[in-house]
Amino acid sequence: MMIAASYSLVTEGCNFDDPHDTAELDSYTRTGIGAVIGLIFIRITEKFLSSHEELSIGSLGGADAKRALLIFFVMTLHSFSEGVGIGVSFGGSHGSELGVFISASLAVHNIPEGLAMAVTLLPRGTSIPEAFLWAVLSSIPQPLMAVPAYEFVHHFIPVLPVGLGFAGGAMAWVALFELLKEAIEEAGLATTAVVSSCSLFTMHYVQELIDVGARS
């Protein structure tokens, strides 16, 4: 699911087109820059967390706490970009209709994203209420960023592809080199490949349905 979400973020950044976009660099370049920055950020975060062996989060400790915190960082940063997208979508002459649709679409996206956060925590001994709380907290930046993005839409539009690329790059790294690696160790290559592929295609299908609805 996170791989599909990452692909969607990068694609959205590359195809970003807005009449109020005054940036000199094209959206592909800005998205690529954001993705590279996201990868660098994740690597720095991993090194920082690895130097704190005593780290604990609620009932989690050691490697489990580090991985949970890393995923929480990625999902939270991803929510910043989504919040900006919500605020920007409410601008313009058709802002009321588009903004409501984008908000509803992201609400649908939040379900598998929150699920990805929860299923990472639950097998490590986190209680259901704690996992629920972490999943909700990871989406808090959406409403917090939507308001300033709407009020200062012309300032946020040029950097939106960078934010989308940043979130997409960071999420792809965690999905490929953290979650998939652990899944293969725990469940085996064949099971991981089947489950991951099903999740990827299902998430991608849902996103395509949402995109078709946006264009109709």
Disulfide bonds with the S-S distance in Angstrom:
none
